[in-house]
Amino acid sequence: MSSEITKQQLTEFKQSAQSPLTTIARRATTKNGIHNASFNQEIVNANVPTFSIDLNTGKVANQKKSGRCWMFAALNTMRHDIKDLFHLDGDFQLSQSYTFFWDKFEKANYFYENVLNTANSPLDSRQVSFLMATPQQDGGQWDMIVSLIEKYGVVPQSVYPESAASSDSHEFNITFNTLLRHDAIILRDLVSQKSSQHDIDSTRKNMLSHIYRVLSITFGEPPVTFDFEYRDTEKQFQIERQLTPQTYFEKFVNWDLSEYISIINAPTADKPFNATYNVDMLGNVIGGRQVKHLNVPIETMKSFAIAQLKDGKSVWFGVDMGPQVDRANGLMADGIFATDDLFQVHSDMTKAQRLAYGDSLMTHAMVLTGVDLDENGHPIKWQVENSWGEEAGKNGYFTMSDEWMSEYAYQVVVKKEYLGPELVNIYDNATPKLLAPWDPMGALA
């Protein structure tokens, strides 16, 4: 049964929008916009950027017009350790363009794999439609950067600097996705024609050769060996010769990446806590580390992050960076924009409802570098190192209220040692539940 909007209803609606309060709100909003008209200064006053635990992590990086936040966040956590151990100045960075190159290369191969695995499904099936909608994108997950580093290592930004396309990836992604969809047509046709595995493999290898050439032209040829020269904070000249990206990682980072795992908070009925989850068709490196999440209550997730910060280690974490974020003040705080008060409506939902109804998912990864604890050790607010350059927030740093973290933070990466033996055993040994490719916990930061 349909129910059209009648002229009588329109008259009633118009009358209901003529109160003095509505008139004042309309004047403020049409002149200043929704956020400025609903801005709540009291929330700013309650979130002064001072923290009881505050790591000195140096200058922020800038991902510019690209979706590499997950790489920046991961490489920044490693950079913090390198800076302290080798006495490098605050400008030092690992090359985000280097990992970007290899991510694009591996994502092409991963896409080909998924195309072949679904080649007998119709084009309008949900899986194939999902694949073709976005063959690849800039975003990623923690386990995906681990796969890249384990295979390709890392290099300093001075060795492999930014390119035009790594700093502004829009036109490259359009070009690249068109090429991948073209290749998908060929691969699906080969399967439908019952071509031999040899012919399919040969065609795929030829496609990857073309992909490599495109990437090399776009981003520059990645280094195989290099010398690393620098002056430390004592102005002493240092040089390491004939390094590879792998030996550079071993010498300057030397993390056991198997010890760092993804913890999520997804309080929906289909994802019980204290269980692990994989996501179908999500990844980049075939044969690399699978994306795997351990789901826990939000207070448990926070406690792991606090423990790692107390040990002087920053924390990779993922959030929905859309709602209630004030870039100018560098503030992530629920209620900073009182839009329900402005419009005299109610739009409140639980975190589970926002996930289930498509109102929220993880969209951005950053680094926790501090936390303000009360006298009982409970968090009040958190310090966040972003990757939007120094002009956003306070010299690139944001303050996140603890209430905002509860509602919009979905993931942290911590060492297993903070979990306790029971949760470590679940992560290591329990069989993960496989989530659909379009599940919100498969979102890429």
N, C-alpha and C positions, 0 to 999 in steps of 0.2 A: 504494500500500500504506500503510495507516494503522498507527500504532504508539501504542496507548493507554498511559497511565501505569498501571502495575500496583501492587497493594498491596505486593508484594515490593520493587519499586523505591522506593516511599515509605518503607518500613522502612529501606532502605539509605541513602536521602538523609537521613533523620532522624539516623541513626547518624553520618553524615559531618559533621553540623553540631553535634557535641557535644564537640569538642576544647576544651582549656583556652583556646587563643587565640580560638576562635570565641565562647566564653562571655564572655570579656572584651570583645570587640568588640560583642557583643549588648547587654551591660549599658551600655556607653558610648553606643551608637547609640540605643537605646530611650529613654534619659534625655536625650540632648543633640541628637539628629538627626544626619543623615549628615555634613553639612559641619562641624559643631563636633567631631564624633568623629574626623574624618579631617584636621582642620586641621594644617597644617605650618608652624610658626613659623619654621623655618629659611628658608623662601622669603621671608617678610616681612623677615627680617634681611638677606637678600641683595639687597633692592630698596629701599634707602634713597632717598627722593625728592629727590635732588640731581642736577643736570644740568649738563653742560659748556656746553650751549646752552639758554638759558632765556628765552623771550620774556615780557615783561611785558604780559599781556593783560587784567588787571583781574578783576572779579568774574564768577563764572559765572552763566549764566541758568538758568531752570527751566521745562521744558516741561510740568511737572505731569502730569495724567492725560490725556495726549494722545500721539499717535505722530508728533510733528512734529520729531523729532531731526534729520532731514536738512535742514529749514529752519533750525533753530537753529544747526546746524553751519555752514551756508553764510552765514547772516546774521552769525554771530559772527566768521567770518574777515574779513568786510567791516567789521564794527564795530571790530575791532582797528585797521585802517587809519584809519578815521574818528577814533577816539579820539586817535591819535597826531598826525594831520595838523591837526585842529581843536582840540586840547587840551581834549577833553571828559573829564569825570570817569568813574570806573570803573562807575558805575551806568547809563550810557547804553546803550540798546538800540535796535535796529531792530525794527519791529513784525512779530512772527511771526504775529499774528492777521490782519494785512492780506494777507500772502501765502497764509495758510490760506483766507481767503474766496475768493480768485481761483482757488486750486487746486481747491477743491470745485466751483466753477462750471465750470471747464474740464474737470474729470474727468467731470462729468455729460455734457457734450457729447461727450467722448471715448468714454464708455460707449455713448451713442446711436449713434455712428459704428460701433463694433464690433458692436453689436446688428444694425444694418442690414447690415453686411458679412457677417454669419453668419446672416442671417434665413432662408436656404434650407437651413441645416443642421438636423438634428433636435435636439430639446432635450437628448437624452442624448449628443450628440456631445461629445468631450472639450473642444473649444473653447468651446461654448456653456455646458457645465457649469462650466467655469472662470470664464467671465464672470459667471454668475449666482451663483456661490458668494460672491463679494465684488464687487459692482458698483463700489465705490470704497472706499478706506480712507485713513487719515491718512498713510501712508508714502509715500516718494518716492525719487527719484534726483537726482544732481547736475544732469544735463541738464534735468530737469524744473523745478528751481528757476530755472535759467537762462532757460528759456522763459517762466516767469512774470515774471521781472524785466525781460526784454527787452520784454514786452508791457505790463506794468502798473507797472513801477518799484518803488520802495520808499518807506516813510515811517518816521519815528521812532515808537517805541512811545508816546510822549506824545501823538501825533496820533491814533493808532488803537490804543487799549489792549486788554488782554485782556477777553474776555467769559466768562460762565459756561461756554459750550459750547466755546470754544477751549481753556480750561484743563482741561476734563473732557469729552471728546468722545464718550463711550460712547453716551449716550442719543440724541445727535444722529445718530450713524452708523447706529444701528438704524432710526430714523425715515427717514433719507435713503435708505438702501439699499432699504427697503420701497417708497418712492416710485419709485425708479429701476427696480426690478423690475416694478412696475405699468406704468410707461411702456414697458418692454421688451415686455410682452404686446401693447400697442397697436401698437407699431412692427412687430413680427413679423406681427401680423394684417393690417396694411396691406399688407405685402409679399406675404403669402400670397393676399390678395384682388386682387393686381395693381393696386393703387391707383396713381394718377399720381404722378410725382415732385413735382409741385406740391403735392398733398395731403399727401405724406409730409413735405416741407419745411415746409409750413404747420403741421402737427401738431408737428413737432420744435421749431419756433420758439415755439409756444405752451407747450410743455413747459419750454423754457429760461426763459421769462418766469416760470412758476411757481417754477422752481428759484431764480431770482434773488430772488424775493420771500421764499422760505423762508430763504435765506441772509441777506438784509437784516434780517429779523425776528430771526434767531438771533444773528448776530454784530455787527449794526449796519451802517449805510450807510457804505461806504468813502469816504474823502475824494477830492475832485476837485482842489481847491486848498487850500493851508493856509499859515500862517506858522510858521516854526520859530524859537522863542526859546530861548536857553540862556545860561548863564554858563560861560565857559571856566575852565580850572584857575587862571588868574590873576585870577579873579573879575570879569572884564570881561563886561558884558552884550553879547550879540550877537543880531541878528534878521535873518532872511531872509524877505522877504514874497512872497506870491502864488506859491509854489512848486507845481508839480505833482509827483506821485510820480516821473515820468520826469525832470524837471529836478532834483529832489532827488538822484536816483541819479547824474546826470551831474555835479553839483557836489560832492557829498559822498563818493561812492564812486569814480566815474569809472574803473571797471575795463573793460578790453576782454575781455568774457566769452568771446569766441571763442578766446582764448589759453589758457583754463583747460579742461583735458580730463581725462576719466576713465581712470585706469590701474588694471587689475585683475590679480590673481594667481589664476588658476584652473588648477591643474596637472592637469587631467583629459585623457584621451586624445583627447576630441572637440574640444578647444580648443587647437590649437597656439599656441605663443608667437609674439610679433611678428606678430600678426594682429588684426583688428578684428571686433567682434561687435555686432549689433543684437538686440533682443528683440521678438518679435512681440506686438502688442497692448499694449505697454508705453509709457506716455506720459501726458500730460495736455493739452497745448495742441496742437490740430490746426493744422498749419502752423508749429508751433514747432520747436525743436531736437530732433532724434531722439536717443534714448538710444543712445550708442555707447561701447564699451569697447575699449581697447587692452590685450591680455593679454601680460604679461611675467613673467619669473622673479621670485621674491620678493626676492632681493637687488637686482635692478634697480629694483624698485618702491621699496624702502627708500632706495636711493641718490638717487632723485628727491626723496623727501621730505626727506632730509638737506640736499640742495642748496638747497631752497626755505627751510628753516629757517635755514640759514647766512646767507641773504640777508634775514633778519628777517621772513619771511612765514610765518604759520601755515598749516596744511594740513588741509583737509577729508579725513576718511578713514572707511571703513566696515568693521565687524567683526561677528563673531558674539559678542554680549555675554552669551551664556548660560554657556559652560563656563569653569570655573576663574577666576571673578570674585568677589572679596571686597569687597563694597560698604563694609563698616565700615572696613576699612583702606585703601580706595581702591586696590586692587591687582588687576591682571590678570596672572597669572603661572601658567604650567603647573606643576602639582604642588602648588599652594596647598591643594587638597583631595585627599589621597592616598586616593581611594576604592578603587582597585584593591588597595592594601595592606590597607585596612580589610576588604574582602570576600574577599580572597585569590583574586582573579580577574584576568583579562587582558582589557581592553577597548580596547587601543591600536589606532588606525587611522592611516593616512597622511592628509594633508590631502585628497588626491584621493579616497581611499576615503570620507571623511566627506561630501564633496560628492556623490559618485555614489550613496551609499546613504542619503541623506536625513538624515544625522546633524548636518549643519551647513550654514549659509548666512548671508549677511549679514542682521543684524537691527537694527543700530544704527549711527548716524553720529555722530561727535564731531570734535574738533579736536586735531591735534598742535601743541603749543606749545613743545616742548623735546625734547632728546635728550642722552643721556650717551654720549660717544664715548671709546674707549680710545686708547692712544698711537698706534695704527695707523689711527685714524679709523673704526673699526668700532663700530656701536651696541651698547650694553650694555642700556640701558633707555630708555624714552620717557616724556615728560610729556604727559598727555592732559587737555584741558578738556572736561568732560562738560556735560550740560544737565539734570541732575537736582537742581539747587539746591545750596546750600552744605553741607547736612547729609550728603550722600553723599560718601565719600572724604575727602580733606584739603581742606576748604573748597571742595568740588566738583571738585577735581582728582584724577586717578588716575595711578598709575605702572604702566606696561606693560612687562614684561620683553621683551627682544628675541626670546626663544624663543616667547613667547606670540604676538607679532606674526607670526612666521613661520607659526604654525599656524592662527590665527583671524582675521587681517586679510586682507581681500579687495580693498580699493579705496582709492586715494588720488586726490586731484585736484591737479594741479600745472600750472604754466605750461609751454607747449610748449618754451620756451627750455632747459629742463633735459633734454630728451630726446635731442638730437642730430639731425642732418638725416635720417638713415636712418629712424628711428622716426617723425619728424614726417611724412615722405613717406608712410609706411605709413598713418598715421592720416588724413592728408588725402586720399589718393588710392586706397588699396586698397578693393576692394569688400567690405563687411562680410558675414560669415556671419550668417544670420538664425537665432536660437535660438528654441526653442519658448517659449510664454508661461510655462510652469511650470519652465523651466530655473532652477537655483539662482542663476545670474547675473542673473536677472530679479527677484530678491528686492528688496523695498522696505525701506529703512531707516526 
